[in-house]
Amino acid sequence: MNLWITIILMGAVTYGLRLSLIALLGRFDVPPLVTRGLRFVPPAVLSAIILPELVEPAGKLNLSLGNVRVLAGLLAMLVAWRTRNVLLTVGAGMVGLWILQSLLR
């Protein structure tokens, strides 16, 4: 029962925090510097989540070409640079990883 209470309370806290920011930003003019800075939040968060998974697959730093995750990440970076399409980038990275894993393992 304590687990469910904790989950419900944390959900309410998260919802309240997000709602309060939306309500506050709707009432005030956001300075242009803040608006420009907020554009970089999603890529920064995504990079912070993905990069450790690419370079530390077993908990140890591995930047060698034997690390298939690094190779798939490089493929995804190339696709992102050439196409600027998020879905194509994710798809190419995933397919590249699957193919590399089947070939190299």
N, C-alpha and C positions, 0 to 999 in steps of 0.2 A: 504493500500500500504506500510506503514511503517513496518508492521509486515513482509511482504515478503522480503523487503530489509534487515531487520535485520536477518532473517533466512538465506538468501543467503550469507550475509557478514560473519555471524558466521560459516557457513559451509565452506566458503573459508578460514577463519582464522584457523579452525580446520584442514582442509586438508593441509594447508601450514605448520603448526606446525609439523604434522606427517611426511610430506614429507621431511622437513628439517632434522628431526632426522634420518630418514632412509638414507638420502644422507650423512649426517655427519658420521654416524656409519659405512657406507661403505668405507669411506676414511681413517679412523683411526683404529688402533688396540685397542680394548676395553680391559682394564685390567681384569685379571681373577677375582679379587674381585668384580668388577662391574657386570661381567657376572653372578657370583654366586648370587649376590644380586638381579639381575633382575629376576631370576627364582622364587623369592618369591612374586613378585608384583601381579600376577593374583590371587593367593589364598588370599592375604591380602585384595585386593579390593573386591573380592567376599564375604569375611567374613565381611567386613565393610558394605556391602550392606544388607546382609542377617541377621546378628545377631540382629540389632535393630528391624527388623520385627518379629523375633522369640520371643524376650523377652519383647517387648512393643507393643502388638497388639492393645491396645486401647489408646496408648499414656502414659500409666503408666507401670512401671516395674512390671512384673508378672512372677515369676519363679516357681509358684506352679504347681502341677501335673494336675490342672484343665485347664491349658493353653495347648490346643491341639497343638499349634504350637511348643512349646518346646518339647512335646512328639514326634511329627513328625520329628523335628530336631535331636533328639536323635536317632531315627530309621535311619535317613539318615546318621548320623555319624557312626553308627554300620555297615551299608551296605558299606559305603566308606572304613572303616577300613578293613573289611573282603574281599571286592572284588577289591578295587582300580579302579572301573569302574565309570566314571562320569555320564554317561547316566543312569545306573542302580541306582546310588545314588539319582539322581534327581527324577527318576521315583518312587522309593520306598518312598522318602519323600513326593511326591505329593499324591500318592495313600494312604499312611499312614495318611496324613492330611485329605483327603476326607473321609476316613473310620472313623477316630476319630471324625470328625465334625458331621457325620451322627449318630454316636452312642451316643455322649455326649451332643448333643444339641437338 
